[in-house]
Amino acid sequence: MLEGSQLRQSDGRYRKVGVGIAVVTAVCFVALAFALSTVPERSFGLFEVASANLGLVLTVAGGITQFGDPWFLLLVASLVYMLGTDREFVEQPRDGVFVLAVTLAAFSFTDLLKNLFRAPRPPAADVATAPAWLPTGLGGAFQSITTATGFAFPSGHALGTAAVFAALASRLSIGSATTRWAVAAAGFVLVASSRVILGVHYGVDVVGGLLAGVFLFAVAATVEDGEPLRVLLLGIVIGVVAVILSALAPAGEVWNAGQWLGGSVGAAVAWYAVRPSRRLGLGGTLVAGIPAAALWVAIYLTSPPLVVTVVGTAVAASVTILAPTITARVTSGT
């Protein structure tokens, strides 16, 4: 067991490592972004779309890419917080909050950077022909998982998986650290590769996403210092800038950026007010999680005005954070 002075020295070394990683990834990202501004063809002649009209390949890639989609990453982060301590996935609730905070910040950071660079996607990124062997009723689903619209640089899937998988690897208590980081790296490679194979990103887009995601995780781990509220506040700052840039961009979706801002605000307020320390079992997770998830889905499907989006997702995120406390009070009758 580390003594107090040894622990402080260890924390200091970790912070220095975090700062170093953040600086290196930031420099590399800026260099890559500068190269993009001077080279019209973002593939650089090296990263061409890897897929042909191969239905099975596209179907598999479309399935793999879901592991980097916001809905999946947010679901995992929410479950890690609500179920993590009870199932011994994480040691303390604040570890789960850290993962959730990084997840929300990563989505906001994606919107910020995309609306800053406004880089177009590869040709026909929004078009896909369903294979003949696929049942007719699944054509819409195939189109949904194999195409993409909007700005391309950096890849949001790459940024999200890099940041969130790193947060999971650093905070989960399952298996060894080496195994967790190896799984995180493998997961990132699969998701990033699927984006290029689907033809919705150039390779430089996913490289940019990797650099931005690692940068965000390093900054979050550095500023946290045992207090995940700081990461939630970081997410709020990033979210505000993302909303502003979305409003200024010709094709920016302000409500989309607003939902992640709302999530960070709601989670921050709830964590600051209550600091839940109780465990939440599967039953409590379902009772609290289903309404919160339904609210997220309703906002996604309706694309409401910015204020409605921010308030709605803030409520959903606060319910997630408060779930252990609410459930405990209802169960005890207090």
C-alpha positions as CSV (number, residue, x, y, z in Angstrom):
1,M,0.0,0.0,0.0
2,L,1.4,3.4,-0.9
3,E,1.9,5.9,1.9
4,G,0.4,9.5,1.5
5,S,3.7,11.1,0.3
6,Q,4.3,8.2,-2.1
7,L,0.7,8.4,-3.4
8,R,1.1,12.1,-4.1
9,Q,4.3,11.6,-5.9
10,S,2.7,8.8,-8.0
11,D,-0.3,11.1,-8.8
12,G,2.2,13.8,-9.8
13,R,4.0,11.5,-12.2
14,Y,0.6,10.4,-13.7
15,R,-0.3,14.1,-14.2
16,K,3.0,14.8,-15.9
17,V,2.4,11.8,-18.2
18,G,-1.1,13.1,-19.0
19,V,0.2,16.5,-19.8
20,G,2.9,15.0,-22.0
21,I,0.4,12.9,-24.0
22,A,-2.0,15.8,-24.4
23,V,0.8,18.0,-25.7
24,V,2.1,15.4,-28.2
25,T,-1.3,14.5,-29.5
26,A,-2.3,18.2,-29.8
27,V,0.8,19.0,-31.8
28,C,0.2,16.0,-34.1
29,F,-3.4,16.9,-34.6
30,V,-2.6,20.5,-35.4
31,A,0.1,19.3,-37.9
32,L,-2.4,17.0,-39.5
33,A,-5.1,19.7,-39.7
34,F,-2.6,22.1,-41.3
35,A,-1.8,19.4,-43.9
36,L,-5.5,19.0,-44.7
37,S,-5.8,22.8,-45.3
38,T,-3.0,22.6,-47.9
39,V,-3.8,19.4,-49.7
40,P,-7.2,19.4,-51.5
41,E,-7.5,15.6,-51.6
42,R,-7.6,14.4,-48.0
43,S,-6.7,10.8,-48.9
44,F,-3.2,12.0,-49.8
45,G,-3.2,9.3,-52.3
46,L,-2.6,6.8,-49.5
47,F,-6.0,6.2,-48.0
48,E,-8.6,5.4,-50.6
49,V,-12.0,3.9,-49.9
50,A,-11.3,0.3,-49.2
51,S,-14.7,-1.1,-50.0
52,A,-16.2,-2.1,-53.3
53,N,-19.9,-3.1,-53.6
54,L,-19.4,-6.1,-51.4
55,G,-22.6,-6.6,-49.5
56,L,-21.3,-9.0,-46.9
57,V,-18.2,-6.8,-46.2
58,L,-20.3,-3.7,-45.8
59,T,-22.8,-5.5,-43.6
60,V,-20.1,-6.7,-41.3
61,A,-18.4,-3.3,-41.3
62,G,-21.7,-1.7,-40.6
63,G,-22.2,-3.9,-37.6
64,I,-18.7,-3.3,-36.2
65,T,-19.1,0.5,-36.6
66,Q,-22.0,0.4,-34.1
67,F,-19.5,-0.2,-31.3
68,G,-18.3,3.4,-31.9
69,D,-21.7,4.9,-32.4
70,P,-22.9,7.5,-29.8
71,W,-25.9,5.3,-28.7
72,F,-23.6,2.4,-27.9
73,L,-20.9,4.4,-26.1
74,L,-23.5,6.3,-24.1
75,L,-25.3,3.1,-23.1
76,V,-22.0,1.5,-22.0
77,A,-20.9,4.5,-20.0
78,S,-24.3,4.8,-18.3
79,L,-24.4,1.2,-17.4
80,V,-20.8,1.3,-16.0
81,Y,-21.9,4.1,-13.7
82,M,-25.2,2.6,-12.6
83,L,-24.2,-1.0,-12.4
84,G,-20.4,-0.8,-12.1
85,T,-20.0,-0.6,-8.3
86,D,-22.7,-3.3,-7.6
87,R,-21.2,-5.7,-10.2
88,E,-17.6,-4.7,-9.2
89,F,-16.9,-3.3,-12.7
90,V,-15.4,-0.2,-11.0
91,E,-14.2,0.4,-7.5
92,Q,-16.1,3.6,-6.8
93,P,-19.1,5.5,-8.3
94,R,-16.7,8.4,-9.2
95,D,-14.9,6.0,-11.6
96,G,-18.2,5.5,-13.4
97,V,-18.9,9.2,-13.5
98,F,-15.5,9.8,-15.0
99,V,-16.3,7.4,-17.9
100,L,-19.6,9.0,-18.4
101,A,-18.1,12.5,-18.3
102,V,-15.4,11.6,-20.9
103,T,-18.1,10.1,-23.1
104,L,-20.3,13.3,-23.1
105,A,-17.2,15.5,-23.6
106,A,-16.0,13.3,-26.5
107,F,-19.3,13.8,-28.3
108,S,-19.2,17.6,-27.8
109,F,-15.6,17.6,-28.9
110,T,-16.5,15.8,-32.1
111,D,-19.2,18.4,-32.9
112,L,-16.8,21.2,-32.1
113,L,-14.0,19.9,-34.4
114,K,-16.3,18.9,-37.2
115,N,-18.0,22.3,-37.4
116,L,-14.6,24.0,-37.1
117,F,-13.0,22.2,-40.1
118,R,-16.2,21.5,-42.1
119,A,-14.4,18.9,-44.2
120,P,-16.6,17.0,-46.7
121,R,-17.0,13.2,-46.7
122,P,-15.7,10.9,-49.5
123,P,-18.0,10.8,-52.6
124,A,-21.1,8.7,-52.2
125,A,-20.7,8.4,-48.4
126,D,-24.5,8.7,-48.1
127,V,-25.3,6.1,-50.6
128,A,-25.3,2.3,-50.2
129,T,-27.0,-0.5,-52.2
130,A,-28.4,-3.3,-50.1
131,P,-27.2,-6.7,-51.2
132,A,-29.7,-8.9,-53.0
133,W,-29.7,-11.6,-50.4
134,L,-30.8,-9.2,-47.6
135,P,-34.5,-9.3,-46.8
136,T,-36.4,-6.3,-48.3
137,G,-37.5,-5.1,-44.9
138,L,-33.9,-4.7,-43.7
139,G,-32.9,-2.4,-46.5
140,G,-33.5,0.7,-44.4
141,A,-31.4,-0.7,-41.6
142,F,-28.6,-1.6,-44.0
143,Q,-28.6,2.0,-45.4
144,S,-28.6,3.4,-41.9
145,I,-25.5,1.5,-40.6
146,T,-23.4,1.7,-43.8
147,T,-23.8,5.4,-44.7
148,A,-23.1,8.8,-43.1
149,T,-23.8,12.5,-43.7
150,G,-22.4,15.7,-42.4
151,F,-18.9,16.8,-41.9
152,A,-16.1,14.2,-41.9
153,F,-13.0,15.5,-40.1
154,P,-12.2,14.2,-37.6
155,S,-14.1,10.9,-37.5
156,G,-16.5,11.0,-34.6
157,H,-16.5,7.2,-34.2
158,A,-12.7,7.2,-34.0
159,L,-12.6,10.1,-31.5
160,G,-15.3,8.6,-29.4
161,T,-13.9,5.1,-29.3
162,A,-10.4,6.4,-28.6
163,A,-11.5,8.6,-25.6
164,V,-14.2,6.3,-24.2
165,F,-12.3,3.0,-24.6
166,A,-9.3,4.6,-22.9
167,A,-11.5,5.8,-20.1
168,L,-12.9,2.3,-19.7
169,A,-9.4,0.7,-19.8
170,S,-8.2,3.1,-17.1
171,R,-11.1,2.8,-14.7
172,L,-12.6,-0.7,-15.0
173,S,-11.5,-3.2,-12.5
174,I,-12.0,-6.3,-14.7
175,G,-8.9,-8.2,-15.7
176,S,-5.4,-6.9,-15.8
177,A,-4.5,-3.4,-17.0
178,T,-2.6,-4.9,-19.9
179,T,-5.6,-6.9,-21.1
180,R,-8.0,-3.9,-20.8
181,W,-5.7,-1.6,-22.8
182,A,-5.1,-4.3,-25.4
183,V,-8.9,-4.9,-25.8
184,A,-9.4,-1.1,-26.1
185,A,-6.7,-0.8,-28.8
186,A,-8.2,-3.7,-30.7
187,G,-11.7,-2.2,-30.5
188,F,-10.5,1.1,-31.7
189,V,-8.7,-0.5,-34.7
190,L,-11.9,-2.4,-35.7
191,V,-14.2,0.6,-35.4
192,A,-11.8,2.9,-37.2
193,S,-11.2,0.4,-40.0
194,S,-14.9,-0.1,-40.5
195,R,-15.4,3.6,-41.2
196,V,-12.8,3.5,-44.0
197,I,-14.2,0.3,-45.4
198,L,-17.7,1.7,-45.5
199,G,-16.4,4.6,-47.5
200,V,-17.7,7.3,-45.1
201,H,-14.2,8.5,-44.0
202,Y,-10.7,8.8,-45.4
203,G,-7.9,7.3,-43.4
204,V,-6.7,10.7,-42.3
205,D,-10.1,11.3,-40.7
206,V,-9.8,8.4,-38.4
207,V,-6.2,9.3,-37.6
208,G,-7.4,12.7,-36.7
209,G,-10.1,11.2,-34.5
210,L,-7.5,9.0,-32.8
211,L,-5.3,12.0,-31.9
212,A,-8.2,14.1,-30.8
213,G,-9.7,11.3,-28.7
214,V,-6.4,10.5,-26.9
215,F,-5.9,14.2,-26.4
216,L,-9.3,14.6,-24.7
217,F,-8.7,11.5,-22.5
218,A,-5.3,12.8,-21.4
219,V,-6.7,16.2,-20.6
220,A,-9.6,14.7,-18.7
221,A,-7.4,12.3,-16.7
222,T,-5.1,15.2,-15.9
223,V,-7.7,17.7,-14.7
224,E,-9.8,15.2,-12.8
225,D,-7.4,14.5,-9.8
226,G,-10.1,12.3,-8.1
227,E,-12.9,14.7,-8.8
228,P,-15.0,13.8,-11.9
229,L,-17.0,17.0,-11.6
230,R,-14.0,18.8,-13.2
231,V,-14.3,16.6,-16.2
232,L,-18.1,17.3,-16.4
233,L,-17.3,21.0,-16.3
234,L,-14.7,20.5,-19.0
235,G,-17.5,18.9,-21.1
236,I,-19.8,21.9,-20.5
237,V,-17.1,24.3,-21.7
238,I,-16.5,22.1,-24.8
239,G,-20.2,21.8,-25.3
240,V,-20.9,25.5,-25.3
241,V,-18.2,26.1,-27.9
242,A,-19.6,23.2,-30.0
243,V,-23.1,24.7,-29.9
244,I,-21.8,28.1,-31.0
245,L,-19.8,26.6,-33.9
246,S,-22.8,24.4,-34.9
247,A,-24.9,27.5,-35.0
248,L,-22.4,29.3,-37.3
249,A,-21.8,26.3,-39.6
250,P,-24.0,26.2,-42.8
251,A,-25.0,22.6,-42.2
252,G,-24.5,22.5,-38.4
253,E,-27.1,20.7,-36.3
254,V,-27.4,22.8,-33.2
255,W,-29.8,20.5,-31.4
256,N,-27.3,17.6,-31.9
257,A,-24.5,19.6,-30.2
258,G,-27.0,20.7,-27.5
259,Q,-27.9,17.2,-26.4
260,W,-24.3,16.6,-25.2
261,L,-24.1,20.0,-23.6
262,G,-27.3,19.2,-21.7
263,G,-26.0,15.8,-20.7
264,S,-22.9,17.3,-19.1
265,V,-24.9,20.1,-17.4
266,G,-27.4,17.6,-15.9
267,A,-24.8,15.2,-14.8
268,A,-22.6,17.9,-13.2
269,V,-25.5,19.5,-11.3
270,A,-26.7,16.1,-10.0
271,W,-23.2,14.9,-9.0
272,Y,-22.4,18.2,-7.3
273,A,-25.7,18.2,-5.3
274,V,-25.8,14.6,-4.2
275,R,-22.5,12.7,-4.8
276,P,-24.2,9.3,-4.8
277,S,-22.2,6.6,-3.1
278,R,-24.8,3.8,-2.9
279,R,-24.8,0.7,-5.1
280,L,-27.5,0.2,-7.7
281,G,-28.6,-3.3,-8.7
282,L,-30.0,-4.5,-12.0
283,G,-33.6,-3.8,-11.0
284,G,-32.9,-0.3,-10.0
285,T,-30.9,0.3,-13.1
286,L,-33.9,-0.8,-15.3
287,V,-36.3,1.4,-13.3
288,A,-34.2,4.5,-13.7
289,G,-32.5,3.7,-16.9
290,I,-35.5,3.0,-19.1
291,P,-37.1,6.4,-18.6
292,A,-33.8,8.2,-19.1
293,A,-33.1,6.2,-22.3
294,A,-36.6,6.9,-23.6
295,L,-36.1,10.6,-23.1
296,W,-32.8,10.4,-25.0
297,V,-34.4,8.5,-27.9
298,A,-37.4,10.9,-28.0
299,I,-35.0,13.9,-28.3
300,Y,-33.0,12.1,-31.0
301,L,-36.1,11.3,-33.1
302,T,-37.8,14.7,-32.8
303,S,-34.7,17.0,-33.1
304,P,-36.4,19.7,-30.9
305,P,-35.2,23.3,-30.5
306,L,-32.0,23.9,-28.6
307,V,-33.5,24.9,-25.2
308,V,-35.8,21.8,-25.2
309,T,-32.9,19.6,-26.2
310,V,-30.6,20.9,-23.5
311,V,-33.2,20.7,-20.7
312,G,-34.4,17.2,-21.8
313,T,-31.0,15.7,-21.9
314,A,-30.0,17.4,-18.7
315,V,-32.9,15.7,-17.0
316,A,-32.0,12.3,-18.6
317,A,-28.4,12.6,-17.4
318,S,-29.3,13.8,-13.9
319,V,-31.7,10.9,-13.5
320,T,-28.9,8.6,-14.5
321,I,-26.5,10.1,-11.8
322,L,-29.2,10.3,-9.1
323,A,-30.5,6.7,-9.8
324,P,-28.7,5.1,-6.9
325,T,-29.9,7.7,-4.4
326,I,-33.5,7.8,-5.7
327,T,-33.8,4.0,-5.7
328,A,-32.4,3.7,-2.2
329,R,-34.9,6.3,-0.9
330,V,-37.9,4.7,-2.6
331,T,-36.9,1.3,-1.4
332,S,-36.5,2.5,2.2
333,G,-39.7,4.5,2.1
334,T,-38.0,7.8,3.0
